[in-house]
């Protein structure tokens, strides 16, 4: 039975319009994105099969183009649409921080950094450059490393901060291992960066380490 033959109250699109997106299951939300199913299967059936096959939305969203397009009913067009949706979500979070400031949105700041860094299979060190009202001027990935570390050069961080005329910074990096607990090396480079930035009156407000299911804030630990 196609979705058009379902009762109106059970159709994903109509259900969303009546009750909001939060009322829908993962499969129903994915079905709206897919729009169509395959022969003998509705979009919801296809969505359920995909979630089951990949073990969840996150793994599905991480699939590379070749893997994604091997599934019947999917292809380059849907892969491109999905990547566009994911990038729009990240940019939406970034615009919220630019408008309201990171101190007014600490949860959004973490969500943004997790969305930006969590999926990398190697370590990435990034900076949020902030103005005097702690609104985001820019977010840049400055250094990339391996599965267990990245070399961070304070001179380059300082150079970019001055180019952006930043008043403050939030540092962030991911742990590809999935464990967010900061290492002693993380603490040492943070202390070194604070010393360098203090010479030109730029504050480091926090350093956030992104893991698989959690993140750790240096400021919340009392280390800043």
Order of alpha helices (4+ residues) and beta strands (2+ residues): alpha-alpha-alpha-alpha-alpha-alpha-alpha-beta-beta-alpha-beta-alpha-beta-beta-alpha
